[in-house]
Amino acid sequence: MKKRVVITGLGVVAPNAVGIADFQAAIMEGKSGIKYYQELKELNFSCCIGGIPTVTDEMKLRYLSPLHLRNFSSNGIMYGCMSGVDAWRDAGLAFSEGEPLWDSGCIFGTGVSSVQKMADASTLIDQGKIRRLGSNTASQTMASGVSAYLNNIIGFGNQVTTNSSACTTGTESILMGYDRIVAGHAERVLVGSSSDDGKYIWGAFDAMKVMSYKHNDNPENGSRPMSGTASGFVPGSGGGAMVIESLESALARGANIYAEIMGGKVNSGGQRGGGTMTAPNPIAIQKCISGAIENANISKDDIDVINGHLTATIKDPEEVDNWAKVLGRKGADFPYIHSLKSMVGHCIGAAGSIESVAAVLGLYHDFVFPSINSGDLHPEIEKLVHRDRIPQTVIQNANTKVVAKASFGFGDVNCCIIYKKYETPMTKF
């Protein structure tokens, strides 16, 4: 039998809330974190709305020292440090004060590291002011900056690395940590991902015309996954983190267990068969979902909730169709399906980890959060899913046991993870 892996710590920095308690309250309420930004309008962006977490200078000092924060301009690393440290503390684990934590590692992803810092550095370099770059430019702009900063704070002795697979990054990091524990290479791993925000990272997507431009006057209604009036995704940012560890380790130290990771699957469509740099190969998605179910050793009928990728683009109906084909379920028999992006936007590299935190909170506290702004279902989705399976308000006491979380990223890469309510030896579902 393979090792069982459980989740013992959670941390989140999201556009609609910072911290687990506030985030749980926000997603149960259906609270949007999407706002209008005048700067984007002045820069001729089509989409002038987005999701940026509210982080004060006082909050930053709880995680990084004044020395660290000198000339610090990487929001993505900051969000990663905040969510990662909170998850570590939530798990009841201590920071190293001497020897590294040999059995503990960190796999923390990002789509791109500190575009703002790169812009600042480029300006100084072009002006010939090399000495003004400061000593932390390299650590903020290297791809592994976020895991390196977390390592500095916590002191890991096991593998410390950063993965990057576009919008699949967050879910992939969790599955990478899971695989490492199952293989016996670590007892616990801090996993997650983070993403920068603002004009330099969002501009490229605006130029692609994939972001919504129709809701600049009513930003909270802008992110509309599965809706017939969806007009593109709304950009978001933040960080999400989990501490995952072997069940033996968690039980030995009396840790609180949020949920169990049953398994998952990562694959690619090879940018063939309909897959491109920006669109997924539907057969690959179906193989990813079915492979995750097989790896988790569950039945397709066991899935109670689908925490979808569902970005509010023209690909939403195709995603739902892929789920329907794999599960062989339609109408009222379809699992609950929802998208956190309706509240926080598409957090790009951080999306999978923030959304996984939301999925696990739903399992642990027995609720299904709403998918807001999707009341006017896309006609093709309405043919597959009964409206009641796409909740518009929170469903409490939902008695859900299994959640499938999927992410699909640029480059035609996919990841699906199966989370299950923790089952003790004395509990039978």
Buried (B, 14 or more C-beta within 10 A) or exposed (E): EEBBBBBBBBBBBBBBBBBBEBBBEBBBBBBBBBBBBEEBBEEEBBBBBBBBBEBEEEBBEEBBEEEBBEBBBBBBBBBBBBBBBBBBBBBEBEEBEEEBBEBBBBBBBBBBBBBBBBEBBEEBEEEEEEEBBBEBBEBBBBBBBBBBBBBBBBBBBBBBBBBBBBBBBBBBBBBBBBBBBBEEEBBBBBBBBBBBBBBBBBBEBBEEEBBBBBBBEEBBBBBBBBBBBBBBBBBBBBBBBBBBBBBEBBBEEEBBBBBBBBBBBBBBBEBEEBBEEBBBBBBBBBBBBBBBBEBBEBEBEBBBBBBBBBBBBEBBBBBBBBBBBBBEBEEEEBBBBBBBBBBBBBBBBBBBBBBBBBBBBBBBEBBBBBBBBBBEBBEBBBBBBEEEBBBBEBBEEBEBBBBBBBBBBBBBBBBBBBBBBBEEEEEEE
